[in-house]
Amino acid sequence: MDLMSFLAYGQSLVLLILTVVAGVAAAVGLLHAALQRKDAFPAVDRQSKVIWVSILAAATLFIWLFGAISLLGLIGVVAAIVYIVDVRPRVDEIQGKRWFSKRA
């Protein structure tokens, strides 16, 4: 195996890992959004549950079909990150749920 094929293999492996991680994150976000109460989303001044489930379903589909580095895949990654970092914590907080935190 020469150096160029080794580098191409390494690049393909990194892209596959990124796609799998982003796809799983988007799918987890979709599952989380689908399981929440409908009234929790407007209560935290965010889009409705139906809109977030639709956005995350499209994001998951785009990532798995086109890869995390394509244009549509990157849009899906950004949507999943926005949900996981911004919307999910607020929805959980308003419902009294705590994820990944130490309880005193």
LOKE-76713 format. One line per 2 residues: number of its first residue (from 1); their letters; for each residue x, y, z of N, C-alpha, C. Coordinates in nm, 3 decimals, m for minus. Example, Ala and Ser with C-alpha at 12.3 -4.5 7.8 and 13.67 -1.06 7.14 Angstrom:
residues 2
1 = as = 1.319:m0.569:0.780:1.230:m0.450:0.780:1.320:m0.330:0.780; 1.285:m0.225:0.708:1.367:m0.106:0.714:1.290:0.003:0.787
END
This chain:
residues 104
1 = md = 0.085:m0.118:0.000:0.000:0.000:0.000:0.090:0.124:0.000; 0.070:0.208:m0.100:0.151:0.329:m0.106:0.091:0.439:m0.019
3 = lm = 0.164:0.548:m0.008:0.125:0.656:0.081:m0.007:0.720:0.040; m0.030:0.741:m0.088:m0.152:0.807:m0.134:m0.276:0.724:m0.103
5 = sf = m0.269:0.594:m0.125:m0.385:0.511:m0.095:m0.407:0.502:0.057; m0.301:0.505:0.133:m0.313:0.505:0.278:m0.382:0.633:0.327
7 = la = m0.343:0.748:0.271:m0.404:0.876:0.308:m0.550:0.882:0.264; m0.580:0.827:0.148:m0.718:0.824:0.100:m0.803:0.735:0.190
9 = yg = m0.748:0.624:0.233:m0.818:0.536:0.326:m0.843:0.607:0.459; m0.743:0.677:0.509:m0.757:0.750:0.635:m0.862:0.860:0.623
11 = qs = m0.864:0.931:0.511:m0.963:1.035:0.490:m1.104:0.976:0.483; m1.119:0.865:0.415:m1.249:0.800:0.407:m1.296:0.753:0.544
13 = lv = m1.205:0.703:0.622:m1.239:0.656:0.757:m1.283:0.772:0.846; m1.214:0.884:0.840:m1.250:1.002:0.920:m1.388:1.052:0.878
15 = ll = m1.415:1.059:0.748:m1.546:1.105:0.700:m1.657:1.010:0.742; m1.630:0.881:0.741:m1.729:0.784:0.785:m1.759:0.801:0.934
17 = il = m1.656:0.820:1.014:m1.675:0.839:1.158:m1.755:0.967:1.184; m1.722:1.075:1.114:m1.797:1.200:1.130:m1.943:1.183:1.092
19 = tv = m1.969:1.111:0.984:m2.106:1.089:0.939:m2.183:1.005:1.040; m2.122:0.902:1.092:m2.190:0.817:1.190:m2.220:0.895:1.318
21 = va = m2.123:0.970:1.368:m2.144:1.048:1.490:m2.253:1.152:1.469; m2.249:1.225:1.358:m2.350:1.327:1.330:m2.487:1.264:1.308
23 = gv = m2.492:1.150:1.238:m2.619:1.082:1.214:m2.682:1.030:1.342; m2.601:0.976:1.429:m2.653:0.926:1.557:m2.700:1.044:1.643
25 = aa = m2.625:1.153:1.645:m2.665:1.270:1.723:m2.798:1.326:1.672; m2.814:1.334:1.540:m2.939:1.384:1.484:m3.055:1.289:1.515
27 = av = m3.030:1.159:1.509:m3.135:1.062:1.539:m3.174:1.068:1.687; m3.078:1.086:1.776:m3.107:1.099:1.919:m3.186:1.227:1.945
29 = gl = m3.147:1.336:1.877:m3.223:1.460:1.890:m3.365:1.444:1.841; m3.383:1.374:1.730:m3.517:1.347:1.676:m3.599:1.266:1.774
31 = lh = m3.542:1.163:1.830:m3.611:1.080:1.928:m3.648:1.162:2.052; m3.556:1.244:2.099:m3.584:1.328:2.216:m3.699:1.424:2.186
33 = aa = m3.695:1.490:2.072:m3.800:1.586:2.037:m3.935:1.517:2.025; m3.935:1.398:1.968:m4.062:1.326:1.948:m4.124:1.282:2.081
35 = lq = m4.043:1.262:2.184:m4.093:1.212:2.311:m4.133:1.322:2.410; m4.112:1.448:2.374:m4.142:1.557:2.466:m4.288:1.602:2.454
37 = rk = m4.335:1.670:2.558:m4.470:1.725:2.557:m4.480:1.835:2.452; m4.596:1.846:2.391:m4.618:1.943:2.285:m4.610:2.087:2.336
39 = da = m4.655:2.110:2.458:m4.660:2.246:2.512:m4.525:2.295:2.565; m4.425:2.210:2.573:m4.296:2.250:2.628:m4.219:2.342:2.532
41 = fp = m4.236:2.324:2.402:m4.160:2.402:2.304:m4.204:2.549:2.302; m4.334:2.580:2.290:m4.372:2.721:2.294:m4.346:2.785:2.430
43 = av = m4.344:2.706:2.535:m4.320:2.760:2.670:m4.179:2.816:2.684; m4.086:2.768:2.604:m3.948:2.818:2.609:m3.918:2.907:2.489
45 = dr = m4.022:2.959:2.425:m4.010:3.050:2.311:m3.930:2.990:2.196; m3.960:2.867:2.163:m3.898:2.800:2.049:m4.007:2.756:1.953
47 = qs = m3.968:2.708:1.836:m4.064:2.660:1.738:m4.146:2.546:1.798; m4.254:2.510:1.732:m4.341:2.405:1.784:m4.273:2.268:1.774
49 = kv = m4.330:2.174:1.844:m4.278:2.037:1.843:m4.281:1.979:1.701; m4.388:2.004:1.628:m4.401:1.951:1.492:m4.289:2.004:1.402
51 = iw = m4.258:2.132:1.415:m4.152:2.190:1.334:m4.017:2.130:1.370; m3.987:2.116:1.499:m3.859:2.059:1.539:m3.846:1.912:1.499
53 = vs = m3.953:1.837:1.513:m3.946:1.696:1.470:m3.924:1.689:1.319; m3.990:1.776:1.244:m3.970:1.779:1.098:m3.828:1.819:1.061
55 = il = m3.777:1.922:1.126:m3.639:1.967:1.099:m3.540:1.856:1.130; m3.556:1.791:1.244:m3.462:1.687:1.284:m3.477:1.561:1.199
57 = aa = m3.597:1.530:1.153:m3.615:1.416:1.062:m3.544:1.444:0.929; m3.560:1.566:0.877:m3.490:1.602:0.754:m3.339:1.603:0.775
59 = at = m3.293:1.654:0.889:m3.151:1.658:0.919:m3.092:1.517:0.925; m3.162:1.428:0.993:m3.116:1.289:1.003:m3.109:1.224:0.865
61 = lf = m3.211:1.246:0.785:m3.214:1.191:0.649:m3.101:1.247:0.565; m3.080:1.378:0.569:m2.973:1.440:0.491:m2.836:1.387:0.530
63 = iw = m2.811:1.374:0.659:m2.680:1.327:0.705:m2.655:1.184:0.659; m2.754:1.095:0.677:m2.734:0.956:0.641:m2.729:0.935:0.490
65 = lf = m2.804:1.014:0.413:m2.804:0.996:0.267:m2.686:1.062:0.198; m2.650:1.182:0.242:m2.549:1.259:0.170:m2.415:1.270:0.242
67 = ga = m2.409:1.228:0.366:m2.286:1.239:0.444:m2.282:1.371:0.519; m2.201:1.375:0.622:m2.196:1.492:0.710:m2.120:1.608:0.647
69 = is = m2.046:1.586:0.541:m1.962:1.690:0.484:m2.022:1.750:0.357; m2.131:1.696:0.307:m2.198:1.756:0.191:m2.274:1.881:0.236
71 = ll = m2.323:1.960:0.141:m2.395:2.082:0.176:m2.520:2.051:0.257; m2.603:1.959:0.210:m2.723:1.923:0.284:m2.689:1.855:0.416
73 = gl = m2.583:1.776:0.417:m2.540:1.713:0.542:m2.495:1.815:0.645; m2.424:1.919:0.601:m2.382:2.023:0.693:m2.501:2.101:0.748
75 = ig = m2.602:2.125:0.665:m2.723:2.189:0.713:m2.789:2.102:0.820; m2.791:1.971:0.797:m2.845:1.878:0.896:m2.765:1.878:1.025
77 = vv = m2.634:1.883:1.014:m2.548:1.886:1.133:m2.575:2.012:1.214; m2.585:2.126:1.147:m2.613:2.251:1.218:m2.749:2.245:1.288
79 = aa = m2.850:2.193:1.221:m2.983:2.181:1.281:m2.979:2.091:1.405; m2.909:1.980:1.396:m2.899:1.888:1.510:m2.824:1.953:1.625
81 = iv = m2.718:2.027:1.596:m2.641:2.094:1.701:m2.725:2.201:1.769; m2.801:2.278:1.691:m2.887:2.382:1.749:m2.988:2.318:1.844
83 = yi = m3.048:2.207:1.802:m3.146:2.143:1.889:m3.079:2.090:2.015; m2.969:2.019:2.001:m2.906:1.955:2.115:m2.848:2.057:2.214
85 = vd = m2.792:2.165:2.163:m2.725:2.262:2.250:m2.820:2.369:2.305; m2.920:2.409:2.226:m3.005:2.520:2.267:m3.145:2.477:2.310
87 = vr = m3.213:2.402:2.227:m3.353:2.371:2.251:m3.370:2.261:2.357; m3.297:2.152:2.343:m3.313:2.039:2.436:m3.294:2.077:2.582
89 = pr = m3.189:2.153:2.617:m3.175:2.188:2.759:m3.292:2.272:2.812; m3.343:2.362:2.730:m3.454:2.447:2.776:m3.583:2.367:2.790
91 = vd = m3.607:2.277:2.695:m3.726:2.192:2.703:m3.717:2.101:2.824; m3.600:2.045:2.848:m3.583:1.960:2.966:m3.599:2.040:3.095
93 = ei = m3.546:2.162:3.097:m3.555:2.244:3.217:m3.699:2.278:3.252; m3.778:2.313:3.153:m3.916:2.351:3.180:m3.999:2.231:3.227
95 = qg = m3.956:2.111:3.189:m4.027:1.991:3.232:m3.967:1.931:3.359; m3.861:1.992:3.412:m3.800:1.944:3.535:m3.710:1.824:3.516
97 = kr = m3.663:1.800:3.395:m3.573:1.687:3.368:m3.429:1.733:3.376; m3.342:1.644:3.421:m3.199:1.674:3.428:m3.124:1.562:3.358
99 = wf = m3.041:1.600:3.261:m2.959:1.504:3.189:m2.813:1.542:3.211; m2.730:1.446:3.239:m2.586:1.464:3.250:m2.547:1.572:3.351
101 = sk = m2.616:1.579:3.459:m2.578:1.678:3.561:m2.569:1.608:3.697; m2.487:1.668:3.782:m2.472:1.614:3.917:m2.583:1.671:4.004
103 = ra = m2.647:1.584:4.077:m2.753:1.630:4.167:m2.696:1.643:4.307; m2.726:1.753:4.371:m2.671:1.779:4.504:m2.754:1.710:4.610
END
